[in-house]
Amino acid sequence: MSSTPTNKQALKPPDGGWGWMVVIGAHISIGFAYSTPKALSIFFKDIRSDLQASESDIAWISSIMLAAMYAGGPVSSALVNRFGSRPIVIVGGLMCGASMVAASFGNSIVYLYLCVGVIAGCGLALNLNASITIISKYFLAKRPLANGLAMAGSPVFLCFLAPFNQFLLDKFGWRGSLLILGALMLNCCVAGALMRPLASCTSFPAPHKEAEEQSNNANTKPLKQSCSRGAKNIFDWSFFKDRGFLIYLIGNIMFIFGAYAPIMFLTDYAISRGVDQYSAAYLLSIMGFVDMFVRPGTGLIANSKWIRPRIQYFFSFAVVFNGTCHLLCPLITNYTFLVVYAVFFGVAFGMVFALIFECLMDLMGNQRFPRAVGLVTIIECVPMLLGPPTAGLLVDKFEDYKYLFFLCGAVIVTGGIFLFVMNIYNYRMLEKERRRQPNANHTVGQDQAEMASALTHTFCPKESDVLECKEDVASIQVKS
């Protein structure tokens, strides 16, 4: 009789302890996942000259890498559900390191597409999804802060990788730089070792042990079949019946389309304005440095009792702010204002990526999040794949980078406005649907679900009274 509460209590996220070591591992893994495609842009000019490629051809390197990272989401999620985060991150680190070393011997752009784009991108997919998923298992009340600290790995690594890559390029050329970068990426294996799995099955008290063993023996076959179906069910199409999920997905597709091209071409844009190579590389460092502090700061703000119930609106504002920065960038004519742009870009970019997965967790809950993030990432690989090369085509055609920023800024601002307006509509529709329910069907269980939701928005001040916060509303229970 008491086994169910005992089991739920055992599975409750610890919100601390070894979880902070997991955050450090995720910080490293996510740092390499998001900063590597951006920092590779330092090598683009030399690769373009060496391999006789165009702007659009070179943009495909990072674009394919990002697309592979996103497309590998469902497979990564299924592997994490089957094997856990630790071995998946270690394998991903090995793939990234080996592919970069192999790419250093490449003599064609297609070879770089395969090594840097496909193989390294798949390795980053394993790192990224496994790191995000394990944070959702270790944290609940402090999850926005933990996510902010983990996602801060991207700006921290970008801050150091950009000038470091420029240094490597000057000393060893782009081939030697990729060789050294591959060795550095093996540190993802160390990060994976920190991701100790939570005990998903715990021992029950001695009086219940015999009964549990009998129950387990009786249900072993159905349980194995269920686990097998769960591992094979990579896509959960039921998400497309969720209005909130569709709104989130459409807005994010528009954001992702224009998110990365400005970063990839920022150094070349600065050089075209007469800025020297090191100063141009430092623009990425400035952006990363600001982003480094904005992400955890945004996590703290999002964790406040005023913002967390309205986190979808906060995310919409961050997206619009990001796009506005790009629209204003072509008006800049000197290095001082480029630095100002990099600062505001870092603020906007940090805000969006500190919130992007937290908003999905907020919509889907802990149990559905791994499959939801896998589905989102594989869909977003399409705009990720097409965005930078499309921007590169504009540069090749007009021989001016300003059209690139106009395109990306306009698409992102449109996506942010869409998110804001449609979230207002969604919440109003949810309220109307709740009011339409007959009073006769308003059960005690529904009252408890509403009480649990209210407690969640105030961060469950009495966590011992709430067994599960922010999961599927139907499964939330409050002790009487």
Secondary structure as GFF3:
##gff-version 3
##sequence-region A 1 480
A	DSSP	alpha_helix	3	11	.	.	.	ID=ss1
A	DSSP	alpha_helix	19	39	.	.	.	ID=ss2
A	DSSP	three_ten_helix	40	43	.	.	.	ID=ss3
A	DSSP	alpha_helix	44	51	.	.	.	ID=ss4
A	DSSP	alpha_helix	55	71	.	.	.	ID=ss5
A	DSSP	alpha_helix	73	83	.	.	.	ID=ss6
A	DSSP	alpha_helix	85	103	.	.	.	ID=ss7
A	DSSP	alpha_helix	109	112	.	.	.	ID=ss8
A	DSSP	pi_helix	113	119	.	.	.	ID=ss9
A	DSSP	alpha_helix	120	138	.	.	.	ID=ss10
A	DSSP	alpha_helix	143	151	.	.	.	ID=ss11
A	DSSP	alpha_helix	153	185	.	.	.	ID=ss12
A	DSSP	alpha_helix	187	193	.	.	.	ID=ss13
A	DSSP	alpha_helix	206	232	.	.	.	ID=ss14
A	DSSP	three_ten_helix	237	241	.	.	.	ID=ss15
A	DSSP	alpha_helix	243	259	.	.	.	ID=ss16
A	DSSP	alpha_helix	261	272	.	.	.	ID=ss17
A	DSSP	alpha_helix	277	302	.	.	.	ID=ss18
A	DSSP	three_ten_helix	308	310	.	.	.	ID=ss19
A	DSSP	alpha_helix	311	328	.	.	.	ID=ss20
A	DSSP	three_ten_helix	329	331	.	.	.	ID=ss21
A	DSSP	alpha_helix	335	398	.	.	.	ID=ss22
A	DSSP	alpha_helix	402	436	.	.	.	ID=ss23
A	DSSP	three_ten_helix	439	441	.	.	.	ID=ss24
A	DSSP	alpha_helix	444	457	.	.	.	ID=ss25
A	DSSP	three_ten_helix	463	465	.	.	.	ID=ss26
A	DSSP	three_ten_helix	473	475	.	.	.	ID=ss27
###
